[in-house]
């Protein structure tokens, strides 16, 4: 099965290559193309091919254009339970399809065609930036699963072992990564010789790279829900700390009392943190109206303010050391409030919808 979008130039060669790889080994097969409404003549080409080869096309009309969704639709329409997914541009070697299918079963739920496993190779000149981009994406995905090429789009799977579609939340090109992580599938890698396309244009662009980062964020939140929230929350808090500190010292520089400066700087940082957490940390949560959500954040911050300001006042008023080293009291007040802020933000301010849990 191959997801396609404007790959009409490659379809005859793809069909012949798949026939050569499978029919000559006596395997019963069908090439299913899950097409994102290319409108490039693909349907006519497939109609001609179908007169002599088991080739079929399912056109996804009036549906979001997305490779991962095209793959899931293709798997659903496939004739066989064992399905091999590959690119239509012949960058994935069809001659390795039988090896991927043979690897299924036993302790293997998904056989992955790897560009980086021992014995694999990448033909053609990728160039420095393409190789760097691939390696960075691979490294970013490593904590999610243990295999050499988790970003590969060439794999075989028995669809009876796949998770229910309602549990999936893919975006972009990395559907194998989605299936492995959310389905907790056991993987076996098969080395392949990856080669660049010779016809047509690549669909990889900055939007797909952005989607890959969004997808990784979703999977990190699924696999490590607490840490995946806590890390960006801490980064946002760090930036808020800069705003807080700048306001604190800036107000004192223009003559404000240090207690007034502490009070005002807290609210400046609070508004900053609310905005960034809405955009970054909890971007996958339902978008409540800004005024309502800010009010919730402000309510939670009143409690945090009590912890923060109270700790600062108590330390600077009763402990001689902190009376002299007021910035240390400032830091401890921030730390006391931050823990409460995270719990309140996660449970109260940016609340998940019942159907969005784990996305």
Long-range contacts (C-beta under 8 A, 24 or more apart in sequence): 1-31, 1-32, 1-33, 1-34, 1-71, 1-74, 1-75, 1-78, 1-83, 1-84, 1-85, 1-86, 2-31, 2-32, 2-33, 2-34, 2-74, 2-85, 2-86, 2-87, 2-88, 3-33, 3-34, 3-35, 3-36, 3-67, 3-70, 3-71, 3-74, 3-85, 3-87, 3-88, 4-33, 4-34, 4-35, 4-36, 4-38, 4-42, 4-57, 4-70, 4-88, 5-35, 5-36, 5-38, 5-65, 5-67, 5-70, 5-203, 6-38, 6-40, 6-42, 6-200, 6-201, 7-38, 7-42, 7-88, 7-89, 7-200, 8-38, 8-40, 8-41, 8-42, 8-45, 9-199, 9-200, 10-88, 10-89, 10-90, 10-197, 10-199, 10-200, 11-42, 11-45, 11-46, 11-49, 11-88, 12-45, 12-49, 13-90, 13-199, 14-88, 14-90, 14-94, 15-49, 15-53, 15-55, 16-53, 17-90, 17-94, 17-95, 18-94, 18-97, 19-53, 20-94, 20-95, 21-94, 21-95, 21-96, 21-97, 21-98, 22-94, 22-97, 22-98, 25-98, 27-98, 27-101, 28-80, 29-54, 29-80, 30-54, 30-55, 30-56, 30-78, 30-79, 30-80, 31-55, 31-56, 32-56, 32-57, 32-58, 32-74, 32-77, 32-78, 32-79, 33-57, 33-58, 33-74, 33-88, 34-58, 34-60, 34-70, 34-71, 34-73, 34-74, 34-77, 35-59, 35-60, 35-70, 36-60, 36-63, 36-65, 36-66, 36-67, 36-70, 37-61, 37-62, 37-63, 37-65, 66-170, 66-171, 66-172, 67-153, 67-172, 67-173, 67-175, 67-203, 68-170, 68-171, 68-172, 68-173, 68-174, 68-175, 68-178, 69-170, 71-175, 72-165, 72-168, 72-170, 72-175, 75-157, 75-159, 75-162, 76-165, 78-159, 81-158, 81-159, 81-160, 82-156, 82-157, 82-158, 82-159, 83-156, 83-157, 83-158, 83-159, 84-155, 84-156, 85-153, 85-154, 85-155, 85-156, 85-157, 85-175, 85-176, 86-113, 86-153, 86-154, 87-153, 87-154, 89-197, 89-199, 89-200, 89-202, 90-195, 90-197, 90-198, 91-194, 91-195, 91-196, 91-197, 92-153, 92-154, 92-192, 92-194, 93-192, 93-193, 93-194, 93-195, 96-154, 96-190, 96-192, 97-156, 99-190, 100-154, 100-155, 100-156, 100-190, 101-156, 103-156, 103-188, 103-190, 104-156, 104-157, 104-158, 105-158, 107-186, 107-188, 108-186, 108-187, 108-188, 109-157, 109-158, 109-161, 109-183, 109-185, 109-186, 109-187, 110-155, 110-156, 110-157, 110-161, 110-176, 110-179, 110-180, 110-185, 110-186, 110-187, 110-188, 111-155, 111-156, 111-157, 111-187, 111-188, 111-189, 111-190, 112-147, 112-149, 112-150, 112-152, 112-154, 112-155, 112-176, 112-187, 112-188, 112-189, 112-190, 113-149, 113-152, 113-154, 113-155, 113-189, 113-190, 113-192, 114-147, 114-148, 114-149, 114-152, 114-189, 114-190, 114-191, 114-192, 115-149, 115-152, 115-192, 115-194, 116-148, 116-149, 117-148, 117-149, 117-189, 117-190, 117-191, 118-191, 119-191, 120-149, 120-191, 120-192, 120-193, 120-194, 121-193, 121-194, 122-193, 122-194, 122-195, 123-193, 123-194, 123-195, 123-196, 124-195, 124-196, 126-196, 133-209, 137-212, 137-216, 140-216, 141-174, 141-177, 141-216, 141-219, 143-220, 143-223, 143-224, 144-177, 144-181, 144-216, 144-219, 144-220, 144-223, 145-177, 145-180, 145-181, 145-187, 147-180, 147-187, 147-189, 148-189, 149-189, 150-174, 150-176, 150-177, 150-180, 151-176, 151-177, 151-212, 152-176, 154-192, 157-185, 161-185, 167-358, 169-218, 169-359, 170-215, 171-211, 171-214, 171-215, 171-218, 172-208, 172-211, 172-212, 172-214, 172-215, 173-204, 173-208, 173-211, 173-212, 174-212, 174-215, 177-215, 177-219, 178-215, 178-219, 181-219, 181-222, 181-223, 182-219, 182-222, 217-283, 217-284, 218-284, 218-359, 221-284, 221-358, 221-359, 222-358, 222-359, 225-358, 229-281, 229-282, 229-342, 229-346, 230-342, 232-280, 232-281, 233-277, 233-281, 233-342, 233-345, 235-280, 236-273, 236-276, 236-277, 236-280, 236-281, 237-273, 237-338, 237-341, 239-272, 239-273, 239-276, 240-269, 240-270, 240-272, 240-273, 240-276, 241-269, 241-334, 243-268, 243-269, 243-272, 244-268, 244-269, 244-334, 245-330, 248-330, 258-326, 259-313, 262-309, 262-312, 262-330, 262-333, 263-305, 263-309, 266-301, 266-305, 266-308, 266-309, 267-301, 270-297, 270-298, 270-301, 273-297, 273-341, 274-298, 274-349, 277-345, 277-349, 277-350, 278-350, 281-345, 281-350, 282-345, 282-346, 282-349, 282-350, 284-356, 284-359, 285-350, 285-351, 285-352, 285-353, 285-356, 286-351, 286-352, 286-353, 286-356, 288-350, 288-351, 293-349, 293-350, 296-348, 296-349, 297-345, 297-349, 300-340, 300-341, 300-344, 300-345, 300-348, 300-349, 301-341, 303-340, 303-344, 304-337, 304-338, 304-340, 304-341, 304-344, 305-337, 307-333, 307-336, 307-337, 307-340, 308-333, 308-334, 308-336, 308-337, 309-333, 311-336
